[in-house]
Structures are given as C-alpha cells and as structure tokens.
C-alpha cells in the first residue's frame, strides 16, 4: 500500500472519528463501519451522476433555435 493512500486514509479516519480499515488482518480489510461508508459513498456518487445527467439534459433542452412570434390577443 502506498504511503499517499495510508496518509489520506488516516486523515479521513481522524476526520470521521471511525476506523475504516481493520489493520489487524493481513491483508488489510474494510472494517464494519468501512463497509457502511462504502455503501453510502456509492449512493452519493450515483446521486451526483443523476444530478449531472439532469443538468446536462437541461443544457440540451436549452440548445437550438427558438422562434418567438408576436401573437395578438
């Protein structure tokens, strides 16, 4: 495991105040809380992708040529 990964991981664990990895096992495994964090992170990523799709679709709707006519009422 590279030191960049280890340092960032420890910072994240400190920030969240939980152990994400069980370092007593070889190879290192996700802890129970680490597994829960991964599940939530996947949900967040999926929701972000949905939001991005909505924004991209909105941009597509706004593209093109629009013709406005003056209607008499």
C-alpha positions, 0 to 999 in steps of 0.5 A: 500500500502506498504511503499517499493512500495510508496518509489520506486514509488516516486523515479521513479516519481522524476526520470521521472519528471511525476506523475504516480499515481493520489493520489487524488482518493481513491483508488489510480489510474494510472494517464494519463501519468501512463497509457502511461508508462504502455503501453510502459513498456509492449512493452519493456518487450515483446521486451526483451522476443523476444530478449531472445527467439532469443538468446536462439534459437541461443544457440540451433542452436549452440548445437550438433555435427558438422562434418567438412570434408576436401573437395578438390577443 
